[in-house]
Amino acid sequence: MEFALITIFLLCAFLIVYHHVGYPILLRWWAARHPVPSSACRVRSYQPQRSDRILPSVTIIVPAFNEARWIADKILNCASLDYPRSKMKVLIVSDGSTDTTVQIAEAAIQQAACSDTHFDIINNIDNKGKVAILNQYLPTISTDIICISDVSSLISVDALLVAAERFADPKVGVVNGTYQLLGKENSGEHAYWKYQNQIKLQESTIGSTIGSHGALYFVRSGLFEPLPANVINDDFMIPMRIVRKGYVAVYAPNMNAVELEATAPKQDFQRRLRISAGNMQQTLALAGLFSPQYGGTAFTFFSGKGLRVLTPYLMLNCLITSALLVNTSAWFGLALGAQLFVYGIAILGVIVPGTQTFKINRLITYLVVGHTANLIGGLRYLFGLERGRWVRISYQEKHHEKS
């Protein structure tokens, strides 16, 4: 029994350290020796060129529910994109909005800055959810490329040109950009996304990047498969199902999406619960991607998403086994004390936010709270407690249902 407990502790501890430290180091080492080719994206400067005729056509689809605060900014952002207007469309789909989203959108497209951009606004009466919207409208899009983007995210003016350059490779099925936060209210979240962007860039040197962010990603038309109605993280399932078909998902570090909407701590935890439930769902649904036939993608999928789902259970095993072994060796007493110390810092950081003034405290708190959400969210999904759609607490509003 003692040998079994020691084996469990060492294996779980190794996987935790590998996921958080070993895997990023290995990725960094590999990426340094296999750098991403520099982008050959040309500078168009909004001037029509003869080479415009070879560019793929693009439709930007923007699902929206009660986005009155940001919809005008999004429309002006789309109108400012540098791309041939004859090859670009913007489709805004209101998913049963109960505020003035549609009215503001209709007024915004009348502005002079939008006069040469093709906008379509669809006002659905009923709130069906984002998955239902994507299932309904993506198959109807006939352009070469589809861009999926959130209302509250502004995208870089050359994003479509960058995507077009990457899709010149017929093996590419998905193109992802860099996600950034505009505000600095949550330094832990800033650090997390900086880390995630770096990981995605490095993953692309081994195989496909794992998943996308709903703020901005592109897919090749015709590769989308309708999603089951209960899918939680559509921006993960859509690209990874395309990867499963044999296409590659690439990362474009020079293509940016900037998030305008701030995330309050309470909202952040609810969001992480939702994402964690989706992580469990997608890991089970896409378990086939762990197969060696997917090469580097299988490795990154296991080391990244797979171990992220398992980490809270590994942490619990380490805590329990070290407690059971505490009398067998001083090393296990030290291990138990170290774990309790780390969890104590995180608990204190939640109860007394002022203790997060130190960077290490903020990092520990963010990671432990994240894995706590990972545990709760995963169990909620396994026990059938996670709903098909989520409750959104927006920047200034209280409770609203968002697709």
BELZI-V665256 format. One record per residue. N is the residue number from 0. RES is the residue in one letter. SS is DSSP state (h for helix, s for strand, l for the rest). PHI is phi in whole degrees, 0 to 359 (NA if undefined). Layout:
N | RES | SS | PHI
N | RES | SS | PHI
This chain:
0 | M | l | NA
1 | E | h | 298
2 | F | h | 297
3 | A | h | 297
4 | L | h | 295
5 | I | h | 296
6 | T | h | 298
7 | I | h | 298
8 | F | h | 300
9 | L | h | 295
10 | L | h | 295
11 | C | h | 295
12 | A | h | 298
13 | F | h | 298
14 | L | h | 295
15 | I | h | 296
16 | V | h | 294
17 | Y | h | 298
18 | H | h | 297
19 | H | h | 273
20 | V | h | 238
21 | G | h | 297
22 | Y | h | 298
23 | P | h | 300
24 | I | h | 294
25 | L | h | 297
26 | L | h | 298
27 | R | h | 298
28 | W | h | 296
29 | W | h | 294
30 | A | h | 296
31 | A | h | 295
32 | R | h | 262
33 | H | l | 223
34 | P | l | 295
35 | V | l | 293
36 | P | l | 303
37 | S | l | 295
38 | S | l | 289
39 | A | l | 258
40 | C | l | 300
41 | R | l | 279
42 | V | l | 268
43 | R | l | 263
44 | S | l | 57
45 | Y | l | 63
46 | Q | l | 260
47 | P | l | 303
48 | Q | l | 227
49 | R | h | 296
50 | S | h | 287
51 | D | h | 300
52 | R | h | 293
53 | I | h | 267
54 | L | l | 288
55 | P | l | 287
56 | S | l | 281
57 | V | s | 225
58 | T | s | 244
59 | I | s | 262
60 | I | s | 255
61 | V | s | 235
62 | P | s | 291
63 | A | s | 217
64 | F | l | 222
65 | N | l | 51
66 | E | l | 248
67 | A | l | 302
68 | R | l | 293
69 | W | l | 245
70 | I | h | 297
71 | A | h | 294
72 | D | h | 298
73 | K | h | 295
74 | I | h | 296
75 | L | h | 295
76 | N | h | 297
77 | C | h | 297
78 | A | h | 292
79 | S | l | 269
80 | L | l | 292
81 | D | l | 272
82 | Y | l | 197
83 | P | l | 304
84 | R | h | 294
85 | S | h | 287
86 | K | h | 242
87 | M | s | 222
88 | K | s | 228
89 | V | s | 234
90 | L | s | 246
91 | I | s | 255
92 | V | s | 244
93 | S | s | 279
94 | D | s | 264
95 | G | l | 69
96 | S | l | 300
97 | T | l | 254
98 | D | l | 254
99 | T | l | 261
100 | T | h | 307
101 | V | h | 293
102 | Q | h | 298
103 | I | h | 293
104 | A | h | 297
105 | E | h | 295
106 | A | h | 288
107 | A | h | 295
108 | I | l | 286
109 | Q | l | 277
110 | Q | l | 291
111 | A | h | 300
112 | A | h | 296
113 | C | h | 257
114 | S | l | 295
115 | D | l | 257
116 | T | l | 250
117 | H | s | 278
118 | F | s | 249
119 | D | s | 238
120 | I | s | 242
121 | I | s | 248
122 | N | s | 251
123 | N | s | 280
124 | I | l | 287
125 | D | l | 264
126 | N | l | 274
127 | K | l | 258
128 | G | l | 105
129 | K | h | 297
130 | V | h | 300
131 | A | h | 297
132 | I | h | 297
133 | L | h | 296
134 | N | h | 297
135 | Q | h | 282
136 | Y | h | 258
137 | L | h | 299
138 | P | h | 295
139 | T | h | 272
140 | I | l | 280
141 | S | l | 255
142 | T | l | 290
143 | D | l | 293
144 | I | s | 230
145 | I | s | 242
146 | C | s | 253
147 | I | s | 250
148 | S | l | 213
149 | D | l | 286
150 | V | l | 298
151 | S | l | 277
152 | S | s | 245
153 | L | s | 266
154 | I | s | 249
155 | S | l | 297
156 | V | l | 297
157 | D | l | 259
158 | A | h | 302
159 | L | h | 291
160 | L | h | 294
161 | V | h | 297
162 | A | h | 297
163 | A | h | 300
164 | E | h | 296
165 | R | h | 287
166 | F | l | 284
167 | A | l | 297
168 | D | l | 277
169 | P | l | 295
170 | K | l | 281
171 | V | s | 278
172 | G | s | 249
173 | V | s | 219
174 | V | s | 234
175 | N | s | 249
176 | G | s | 248
177 | T | s | 266
178 | Y | s | 264
179 | Q | s | 227
180 | L | s | 259
181 | L | l | 285
182 | G | l | 279
183 | K | l | 237
184 | E | l | 293
185 | N | l | 242
186 | S | h | 294
187 | G | h | 297
188 | E | h | 292
189 | H | h | 301
190 | A | h | 296
191 | Y | h | 297
192 | W | h | 287
193 | K | h | 298
194 | Y | h | 295
195 | Q | h | 297
196 | N | h | 297
197 | Q | h | 294
198 | I | h | 298
199 | K | h | 298
200 | L | h | 298
201 | Q | h | 288
202 | E | h | 300
203 | S | l | 293
204 | T | l | 276
205 | I | l | 257
206 | G | l | 206
207 | S | l | 273
208 | T | l | 293
209 | I | l | 263
210 | G | l | 79
211 | S | l | 223
212 | H | l | 243
213 | G | l | 300
214 | A | l | 299
215 | L | l | 190
216 | Y | s | 201
217 | F | s | 240
218 | V | s | 228
219 | R | s | 284
220 | S | l | 300
221 | G | l | 92
222 | L | l | 265
223 | F | l | 289
224 | E | l | 247
225 | P | l | 308
226 | L | l | 268
227 | P | l | 301
228 | A | l | 297
229 | N | l | 266
230 | V | l | 298
231 | I | l | 266
232 | N | l | 260
233 | D | h | 298
234 | D | h | 285
235 | F | h | 260
236 | M | h | 294
237 | I | h | 299
238 | P | h | 294
239 | M | h | 287
240 | R | h | 291
241 | I | h | 290
242 | V | h | 299
243 | R | h | 299
244 | K | l | 281
245 | G | l | 109
246 | Y | l | 271
247 | V | s | 250
248 | A | s | 257
249 | V | s | 249
250 | Y | s | 245
251 | A | s | 247
252 | P | s | 295
253 | N | s | 266
254 | M | s | 243
255 | N | s | 240
256 | A | s | 231
257 | V | s | 252
258 | E | s | 281
259 | L | l | 273
260 | E | l | 275
261 | A | l | 289
262 | T | l | 245
263 | A | l | 286
264 | P | h | 307
265 | K | h | 294
266 | Q | h | 295
267 | D | h | 300
268 | F | h | 293
269 | Q | h | 297
270 | R | h | 297
271 | R | h | 291
272 | L | h | 298
273 | R | h | 297
274 | I | h | 297
275 | S | h | 294
276 | A | h | 299
277 | G | h | 294
278 | N | h | 299
279 | M | h | 295
280 | Q | h | 300
281 | Q | h | 288
282 | T | h | 295
283 | L | h | 290
284 | A | h | 290
285 | L | l | 249
286 | A | h | 303
287 | G | h | 300
288 | L | h | 289
289 | F | h | 284
290 | S | l | 295
291 | P | h | 303
292 | Q | h | 297
293 | Y | h | 267
294 | G | l | 57
295 | G | h | 299
296 | T | h | 296
297 | A | h | 298
298 | F | h | 296
299 | T | h | 290
300 | F | h | 295
301 | F | h | 290
302 | S | h | 292
303 | G | h | 266
304 | K | h | 293
305 | G | h | 300
306 | L | h | 288
307 | R | h | 296
308 | V | h | 295
309 | L | h | 279
310 | T | h | 306
311 | P | h | 299
312 | Y | h | 287
313 | L | h | 295
314 | M | h | 296
315 | L | h | 297
316 | N | h | 297
317 | C | h | 297
318 | L | h | 295
319 | I | h | 291
320 | T | h | 293
321 | S | h | 293
322 | A | h | 292
323 | L | h | 288
324 | L | l | 259
325 | V | l | 301
326 | N | l | 271
327 | T | l | 268
328 | S | l | 200
329 | A | h | 296
330 | W | h | 296
331 | F | h | 286
332 | G | h | 296
333 | L | h | 294
334 | A | h | 296
335 | L | h | 296
336 | G | h | 298
337 | A | h | 295
338 | Q | h | 295
339 | L | h | 296
340 | F | h | 295
341 | V | h | 296
342 | Y | h | 293
343 | G | h | 296
344 | I | h | 299
345 | A | h | 294
346 | I | h | 298
347 | L | h | 296
348 | G | h | 295
349 | V | h | 284
350 | I | h | 287
351 | V | l | 237
352 | P | h | 304
353 | G | h | 298
354 | T | h | 288
355 | Q | h | 273
356 | T | h | 294
357 | F | l | 274
358 | K | h | 302
359 | I | h | 295
360 | N | h | 295
361 | R | h | 297
362 | L | h | 295
363 | I | h | 298
364 | T | h | 298
365 | Y | h | 297
366 | L | h | 292
367 | V | h | 292
368 | V | h | 297
369 | G | h | 297
370 | H | h | 288
371 | T | h | 295
372 | A | h | 297
373 | N | h | 300
374 | L | h | 293
375 | I | h | 294
376 | G | h | 297
377 | G | h | 297
378 | L | h | 292
379 | R | h | 300
380 | Y | h | 293
381 | L | h | 298
382 | F | l | 266
383 | G | l | 73
384 | L | l | 262
385 | E | l | 271
386 | R | l | 281
387 | G | l | 291
388 | R | l | 233
389 | W | s | 244
390 | V | s | 273
391 | R | s | 258
392 | I | s | 248
393 | S | l | 280
394 | Y | l | 302
395 | Q | l | 238
396 | E | l | 262
397 | K | l | 263
398 | H | s | 273
399 | H | s | 220
400 | E | s | 271
401 | K | s | 244
402 | S | l | 293
